[in-house]
Amino acid sequence: MLGITDPLTYLIGTIIIVLLPGPNSLYVLSVAAQRGVRSGFKAAGGVLLGDTLLMVATAAGAASLLKSYPALFWVVKYIGAAYLAWMGINMLRGALQRWFRPVAVAAAQPINLGSRDPFRRALTLSLMNPKAILFFLSFFVQFVDPAYPYPALTFVALGSMLQVCSISYLTALILAGSRLADAFRARRRLASAATGGTGALFLGFGAKLAAASLN
């Protein structure tokens, strides 16, 4: 099947990987909960485009470039870690402001997610992770048949399967997030606590990325 050695195992592994919580999915959920379905799908579009670009970069040899020039990996890694931390701090600051703001004012002003354009923010968030390129390579290569004459088609098939799983999962998050929107608007401290918790997770993601290595 298009040079994929074990499609079923790949599909199961992809589903498990997609379901693992990460900054991309949490950001999409937060946008959907605070801004609605339309903005949620804009954020999801940014994530999907970012992942697609990373997969193309993987197939084009970006992983080998990062391994050949460790300094480049470290530069991109720390930029990505700083970006995640900055987003986390913005969320925590917005949550604290809303927690202590008078009820009438808090109800009128949503928590600041740090960007008016969720698509661009999600795209940047997706691209600011050099480990993703290495992950795609290490994961994909396990299911590529070396005897297949068209390896590019194999990468396209593997990437398409992953994106279908991602789209399905992000759609579920968006619909769930939009249902939480009314509850968050009615309960400002619940919204503040949820956003503060998400901000703390983003700080954790940034610290994890900063500590990552090529090994």
Secondary structure, DSSP 8 states (H G I E B T S, - for coil): -TTBS-HHHHHHHHHHHHHS--HHHHHHHHHHHHH-HHHHHHHHHHHHHHHHHHHHHHHHTHHHHHHH-HHHHHHHHHHHHHHHHHHHHHHHHHHHHHHHS-HHHHHHS----S-S-HHHHHHHHHHS-HHHHHHHHHHHGGGB-TT-S-HHHHHHHHHHHHHHHHHHHHHHHHHHHHHHHHHHHH-HHHHHHHHHHHHHHHHHHHHHHHT----
